[in-house]
Amino acid sequence: MQIGILKESDDKRVSIIPESVHQLIGDKNSLLIEKGAGEEAFYADDLYKNAGGTITGRPEIFSNADVIISIKPVKDEEIGKIKKSGVYVSSFQPFLDESVLKILGKAGITAMSLDMIPRITLAQSMDILSSMASISGYKAVLLAGTHLPRYFPMLTTAAGSIPPAKILILGAGVAGLQAIATARRMGAIVEAFDTRLAAKEEVMSLGAKFVEVEGAKDDKAAGGYAVEQTEEYKRKQRELIAEHIAKSDVVISTALIRGKPAPTLITREMVKRMRPGSVIVDLAAIAGGNCEYTQKDKIVHEDAITIIGISDLSSTVPGHASQLYSKNIMNYLKIFLKEGQLDLDFENEIIASSCIVHEGVIKYNS
């Protein structure tokens, strides 16, 4: 089986690192790597060659590879260049835009969407969303520290004492928990809010205070995602969040609901109540943002507050992000690529959920 690794057009990460190339070759596959695919993540072409891969051009990969892998989908016109029997592994996010399904179907290929891997115990080692969210949570705290005109830790000096910064984390999923851990290591006082009551114990175990709103809708069947709440709950939520935001130096928001715009948690009025110089890092910018002022991939300043809306912070840590991504993909490939042969068993929940198009036939159900 020939596996092709594409160079990302607007991302410093690479989907497969040299170490994984060596493992894939050991499983009776051959690897075609686009020239310069890993250079921005500091994986030079020579490292891929030494691992047994072949460095080649993009057209050759489209023409010859049986399986093609990329982090972000290629342009629509390039999808048509993949050979009819080919398998394309990427993150298509069909829940945001189903038009990609028609393009994949017209190409007559099989499309495996990494973001559709179910969030179950058996698939944890394949979960790219969690891997990248962890990096985003870490980097969000560093960005906040860079833009905040105050210290994070408490300091006692000859010139007087400086109190620790107060940080509020909205959403205690993978990104939020990593943000809590990082902010605590940097000496800040941390509070966290989440609609999922199951997050309370994890938040407290990291040394943060859990901000709880009574009356949350049960979320046990949501597969690890937040669920839509009642209007009464949302009213209570807004009031309590507004109270805590006003006292915070930094707010990091991470709340996303799959297939829907990000919920608005931080209103303009809340921003106006914040202390001048405070910082908001909105990790939900990709879906419209949790803050009304957020602009995707921009840093804006409103009412002396800095609002950071960088949509993919994991790509700013390309070395380790690529390492984790590659490991996730390797674990995923093992379930349907065996001894150099393709084996798609649709009785397998992971394959059934993540295969959105099979040989041109759309399988995704919204």
GUNUDREN-777856 format. One line per 8 residues: number of its first residue (from 1); for each residue x, y, z of C-alpha. Coordinates in steps of 0.05 Angstrom, whole numbers. Layout:
N
NUM> X/Y/Z; ...
# end
This chain:
366
1> 0/0/0; 28/68/-20; 14/122/31; 22/195/11; 37/252/61; 19/322/36; 50/388/56; -1/433/89
9> -15/497/52; -29/542/112; -7/502/172; 62/490/201; 45/420/225; 54/355/187; 8/296/192; 61/241/196
17> 130/249/227; 192/208/206; 187/160/265; 117/140/241; 143/131/170; 191/78/195; 134/41/230; 88/44/170
25> 142/15/125; 151/-41/175; 77/-57/166; 88/-70/91; 72/-1/64; 113/48/23; 113/123/37; 111/182/-11
33> 125/248/24; 115/315/-10; 179/355/-12; 183/402/48; 123/371/83; 154/372/152; 204/429/147; 161/480/185
41> 154/430/242; 230/419/239; 226/351/207; 273/357/147; 266/316/83; 329/278/100; 296/251/164; 240/222/121
49> 291/192/72; 330/161/129; 265/130/154; 254/97/86; 206/147/55; 210/175/-16; 209/250/-25; 168/270/-86
57> 123/323/-115; 50/336/-100; 23/313/-168; 59/246/-161; 25/234/-94; -44/248/-122; -31/201/-180; 3/143/-144
65> -17/140/-70; -70/90/-48; -79/128/18; -69/203/24; -63/238/91; -67/312/108; -87/352/170; -132/400/132
73> -170/381/69; -138/402/3; -174/449/-44; -236/423/-80; -201/419/-147; -146/376/-118; -194/325/-89; -213/307/-161
81> -140/289/-174; -140/231/-123; -147/165/-159; -216/134/-158; -197/76/-112; -160/121/-64; -172/133/10; -165/205/35
89> -154/215/110; -164/286/136; -209/330/180; -269/348/136; -316/373/190; -380/354/152; -422/379/210; -401/450/193
97> -408/446/117; -439/385/84; -421/411/14; -354/375/21; -391/309/18; -415/321/-53; -344/339/-75; -316/276/-44
105> -372/233/-72; -363/261/-142; -289/243/-138; -309/170/-125; -260/162/-67; -265/138/5; -260/194/56; -242/182/129
113> -255/243/173; -211/247/235; -257/295/270; -314/244/265; -277/190/306; -325/176/364; -302/199/433; -304/131/465
121> -253/95/508; -229/50/451; -214/112/408; -179/155/458; -110/142/428; -137/167/360; -171/230/386; -138/287/348
129> -188/337/377; -164/323/448; -90/323/429; -95/391/395; -142/420/448; -90/404/501; -38/445/463; -87/502/452
137> -103/506/526; -30/509/544; -14/562/491; -75/604/510; -46/616/579; 22/635/550; -11/684/502; -52/714/558
145> 12/722/600; 46/757/541; -10/808/533; -28/818/606; 7/880/634; 12/847/702; 46/787/735; 12/719/742
153> 45/697/808; 43/732/875; 109/767/888; 137/797/952; 193/846/937; 229/903/972; 184/950/933; 121/917/960
161> 77/857/948; 41/840/883; -22/798/887; -31/739/840; -71/746/776; -142/718/775; -159/674/716; -227/648/696
169> -232/587/650; -299/578/614; -305/506/594; -267/451/630; -257/402/573; -187/381/550; -167/452/531; -196/482/594
177> -163/432/640; -95/443/607; -105/518/615; -121/509/688; -59/466/700; -14/515/663; -42/577/697; -35/544/765
185> 38/526/751; 49/599/734; 22/620/802; -47/648/785; -111/639/824; -157/600/778; -232/590/774; -268/548/722
193> -339/541/698; -370/484/658; -442/462/646; -419/389/654; -422/373/727; -374/314/715; -319/367/705; -323/392/777
201> -279/339/807; -226/347/753; -225/422/761; -216/417/837; -163/364/830; -120/414/792; -126/465/848; -179/510/817
209> -246/532/844; -307/506/807; -360/558/791; -426/521/792; -493/541/763; -551/499/789; -601/467/741; -555/442/685
217> -586/394/634; -560/323/637; -500/313/590; -482/240/600; -502/220/530; -467/278/495; -401/241/482; -358/291/519
225> -388/353/486; -428/408/517; -504/406/507; -554/461/494; -583/487/559; -651/517/578; -663/592/575; -671/595/651
233> -604/561/660; -572/609/609; -598/669/648; -569/643/713; -505/627/676; -498/697/648; -508/729/715; -457/686/751
241> -406/690/695; -413/766/692; -398/770/767; -334/728/760; -310/760/695; -312/829/728; -261/804/780; -215/768/730
249> -150/791/699; -154/737/646; -213/698/616; -200/637/572; -262/611/538; -266/543/505; -341/528/498; -360/494/433
257> -423/456/413; -411/409/354; -446/431/290; -472/497/320; -445/568/329; -405/576/394; -450/600/451; -442/673/470
265> -416/673/542; -381/740/545; -424/800/525; -401/870/509; -428/893/576; -386/841/612; -323/864/576; -337/936/597
273> -337/914/670; -267/883/666; -206/917/694; -168/957/641; -110/916/612; -145/850/623; -143/795/569; -193/748/538
281> -168/688/498; -226/658/458; -211/587/436; -281/582/405; -263/634/352; -266/581/297; -342/575/309; -357/649/319
289> -328/657/388; -355/658/460; -343/734/464; -384/784/425; -321/823/407; -281/762/381; -256/765/309; -229/700/280
297> -153/699/274; -146/770/299; -126/806/364; -172/864/378; -175/917/432; -241/940/461; -252/983/523; -178/974/541
305> -187/898/539; -147/852/493; -189/798/458; -149/743/424; -186/702/372; -131/658/342; -171/598/316; -118/544/316
313> -66/553/370; -41/482/364; -9/499/297; 35/550/333; 69/492/369; 83/451/306; 137/405/333; 98/371/388
321> 31/381/354; 57/341/294; 84/288/341; 17/278/376; -23/283/311; 21/231/278; 13/183/337; -63/192/335
329> -64/177/260; -19/116/268; -67/87/319; -125/102/273; -93/70/212; -81/6/250; -156/-10/252; -165/-11/176
337> -95/-17/146; -67/-86/161; -5/-118/131; -7/-67/74; -80/-82/57; -143/-41/66; -195/-73/111; -256/-29/124
345> -301/-65/173; -364/-24/180; -385/-65/240; -329/-28/276; -359/34/309; -297/76/297; -296/61/222; -371/68/214
353> -371/137/247; -309/165/214; -319/140/142; -361/196/113; -356/174/40; -342/103/15; -323/94/-58; -363/155/-77
361> -424/137/-35; -440/187/21; -446/151/88; -447/212/134; -513/225/171; -519/293/204
# end
